[in-house]
């Protein structure tokens, strides 16, 4: 499924330079291939806006070549932007109102940073529910990441998240629990994926609400679940889209918060992510940093470039397979006029025979 560079979004050039095939609009128009139009609602904070956009588009562009993929990034009210992120959104993101008029085949909604214990008190709650309610009626499937999964659990299924005693942060081993579902077809029965969150919805809560749990970790919790019909809502509690260095950059931000006295404790390492040599290097770095602070000297440089070659990515192949399978389901459901409501196009009872 080659991505089509239908706009000047810089991520297309970045992925092309990485070796992905990115179709120019002129070439795409000459190919007799079905189009899929995917909305991408990016709710991540400014510092992670472009990286999150790139991570998801990379997974989409690595999918099987059965369609031309048009990805339409957009944002909404209630998400404040500033500086370069605001300029990026204003220049390259599309108005949701136009996407509503023209129609979408599917929708991806990222996670977001929150400040309220009650998610419904976030300034973006009402605008987010408006987008999700529109998507429920008008697209074949919605892939909800992290915080958005928790929002839909509460809004649609009446399931509230639980605040964890400590941040669930690291790379965890998972097992496929429902191997008959097409979303996990061809995926290893055991694989690793990153998690990074302060809140959780447990398998027991999901199953009590009729949700289908597909992939779970003893340490990390549920990774993949779906709405009861098996396809309209797909939920990721973890982050198979992460880059190799994503958790490293999060760790660096937390060390920075400690230096600025925004947190009292020195941050723990992400679990199962740093090998022994990297753990020793960061233990030495912490000692250097604390000596510098005691002496009133500038802090040592964070050894990001030094340790990066020691880190492994053990999850991207699985992330590609999950997104590929999801887009395969969307493809089966989208041989129709995308401007019409979903229920008017297909029989929504069980069009894929998932039971």
N, C-alpha and C positions, 0 to 999 in steps of 0.2 A: 504494500500500500504506500506508494510514494507520496510524500507531502508536496503540495502545490504552493509555491511562493506567490500567492495571490495578492500580497501586500508588501510594503517595504519593511516589515518587522525584522529587526536585526538578527533575531534568532535563526532565521532561514540561512543567512550567510554563515553564521557560526556552525550550524549543523552541516552545511555543505563543505566547509573547511575540515570538518571531522571525518569526511568521507561518505556521508549519507547522500543518497540521490534525492535532490530537490528539483522538482519540475518547474520550469518557467511557465507562466500562463499560456504563452504562445504554443509551446510544445504540448501542454495538457489539452488544449483545444483540438489538436490534431489527432488525439488518441480516442478511440471509441471504447472508453472504459467508464463504468459507473462512478459517480461522485458520491462521497459521503461528506456531509458538512457537520463538523463537531464544534459545539460551543465550548469555550474554555473560560470559566469564571475564576479569575485569579484573585484570591482574597489575602494572599500572603503579605506580610509587611514589606515596606520599601526595600530593605536590605536583601530580601530573598525573592523579590518580585521576578527579576529576570532569570535567576537560577531555576526557580520553580517552573516557569514557562518553558525554559530550555529542557528541563528534565522530562516533563510530560511529552513535549513535542518529539523528543528523541525516541521515547518508547513507541509513540504512535507511528513515527516514520520508519521504525524497524519492523513493522508488521508485514504480513504476507501481501503480495502484490495483486490484490483482487479488486482494488478501487483506487481512485484518486482522492486524497484526503485534503479537505479544506478545513483548517482550524481557525476559528474565529475568537480571539481573545477579547474579553470585555470585563468591565467592572460594574459597580453599582453604588448607590448612595450608602452612607454609613461607614465607608472605608476611606479614611483620610490619607492623602498622598502629599508628598512634598519633594522639592528638588528634582533630581534626575528621574525618579520614579513617576512623579506627576507629569513631567514632560513626555516620558515614554508612553504613559497611558493616553495622554491627550493626542499624541502623534500617531500611535499605532493600534490602539484598541478601538473596538467598534461599539456603536451605541446598541444597547440591548433592544431598544424599540425597533431598530431596523432588523435585527435578527428575528424578532418576533414576527415581523411582517413577512420576511423572506423564508422563514422556517429553518429548523435544524433537524438532523437525524438523531443526534445524541448530545449529551452534555456532560462535561467534566467540571466538578467544583472542588477547588483545593481546600486545604485547611486554612486556619487563620490564628493569629495571636489574640488571646482574650484577656480582659482585665476584671471581669465580673465572675463571681462564683456561680451565679444564675445566668446561664447562657442567654435566656430570653431578655435580659436587661442590656445586652450589648447593642450599640447603636445600629449595627448592621442586621439585627435579627429580623425585623419586619421586611426590609428589602430582600433579604435572603429567602425568606419564606415565599415572597411573591415570585421570585425566580423559580424556586423549586415547585411551587404549585403550578406555574405555567408549564414547566418541563414535564410534570406528571401527566398533563393532559396532551402534550404536543410532541414529545420525542419518544423514541423507542426505548431508550435506557439512559440512566444517569449514573455516572461513576462518582461517588462521594468520598473524599479523602479526609481522614483524621477528624478535625473539628466538625466538618460538615456532616460526616457520618453521625456524630453525636447529636447534631442539631436535628437530623431527620429521624433518628431513633426517638427523640422526644416529641417532635412535631407530629410524626405520622404513626408511630407505634406505641407512644406513651411510655417509653423506656428512658429513664434518667441516668445519666452517667454518674460515676462515683469518683470522688477526688482521692487520688492515691497518696499514701504516706510520703512517698518520694517520687521524683520524676522517673518514669520508665524510659530508660535511655540506653540504647545499645543495639547490638546485632544478636538476634535470637533464632534458635532452631525451631522450625515449624513442621507440622505433619498435615497432609491432606486428610480430612475427615469424611468428605463426601466425593469420592473419586468418580462417581457416575455423572456429576454435573459437567456440562460442556465448558464452563469457565476454567476448570482445572484439567481439561483433557491434555494429555501429553506432558504434564508437569511432573517433575520428580516428586515422589511421595514424601520426601524430607528435603527441606532447603532452608536457607537462612535469609532473613530480611531485617532491616533496621526498624526500630520503633523510637519515637520521641514524643512523649506526652505526659501530662500531669493527671489525666483523667482516664477512666476505663469504663467500658460496658462489658460485662462478663458473658460468657457463653450461656449460662443459665438464664440470665435476663433476656437474651436474644431469643432463645428457644421457647421461653414462656410466652413471648409475643408472636410466635409463629415464624420467626426469621430462620433462614437456612444458613447454618454455619458450615463453611467449606474448608477453611484452613485455620489451624490453631497452634499456639505454642504454650508449653507448660510455664515458661518464664514470661513471655511477652503478651500472652492472651490471644484473643481472636484477631486474625489478620484479615480474612476475607469472609464476608457474609452477604446474603442477598435478601431482598424482600420476599414475602411468602411465595410469590409467583415465580421466583427464580431468576428474573432478569430486569424488571423495570428499575429497581434500585440495586446497585452494587456498592458494597461498603468496604473501604480499606481503613483499618485502624492503624496500620503501620505505613511504611514508606518504601515500597519497592521501586519508586522512581528516583530515590536518592543517588547522588554521585558518590564515588569512592570517598571524597573528602568532605562530604556534607556534615557528618558527625564531628569531624575534626574542627570544622569552622564553628559549629555550635559550641564545642568545648572551648575554643579560643574566645568566643563571645562571653562565655561564662567566666573565664579567667579575667577578662576585661572588666566585667561587672564586679568581681571581687576586688580588683585594683581600685575601682571607683567607689568602693564601699557601698555598692548597691545590693550586695549579698554579704552576709557575715561569715559564712563558711567557705573554705576553699572547695571548688567544685570537684566531685568525684569523676573518675574517667567513665566514658560510656562503656557499658559492660560488653565483654566478648569482642571488642573492636581493636584495641591496641594489643599487639603481641608483647612478649616479655621485654624485648629490647626497647620498644617504644615506651613501655611503662617505666623502665629504668631511666630513660632519657627525660621523661616528664617529672619523675621524682627528683632528679637532679635539677631540673628547671625550677621546680617549686622551691627548692632550697636556695637557689641563686636569687630568685625573685624575693623571697622573704628576707634574705640578708640585705638586698638592695633597699627594701622598704625600711628596715630597721636603721640603715645608715643614711636614709634620706637621699639615696642615689637613684638615678633613672632605672626603671625595671629592665631586665634583659629582654632581648628580642625573642618573641615566641617562636619556637623552632619548627614552624609549619613546613617549610620546604625541606628541612632535614629529615623529618619523619615520614613525609608523604610517600616516598618510595617503599616504605616498610608496610604500608597498609594494603589490605586486600579488599576487592569487591567480590562478594560471593552471592550476589542477589540479582544483578541486572538481567541475566538470562531468564530468570523466573519472572521478573517484572515485564520483560518483553512478551513472554508467553501469556501472562495473564491479560495484558492489554490486547494482544493479538486475538485471544479467544473472545474477549469482550467485543471487539470490533467485528469478529465473525458473527456473533449473535445479532449485532446491530445490522449487519449486512443482510442477514436473512429476513429482517423485519422492515426493510426500508425500500422496497420496490414499489414506491407510491409517490404521490405529490406531498412533499414535506410541508407544504403550507396548510394542509388540512389537519385537524386534531387527530391524534393517534388512534383513538377508539373508532373513528370513522374510516380508517384505512384498513385495519385488520381486526380479527376477532381477538380481543385481548384476554380471553379466558385462559388459554394455554397454547399460544400459537407455536411454541417450540416443542410441545410434548414433554414438558419437564415434570408433569405430575402435580 
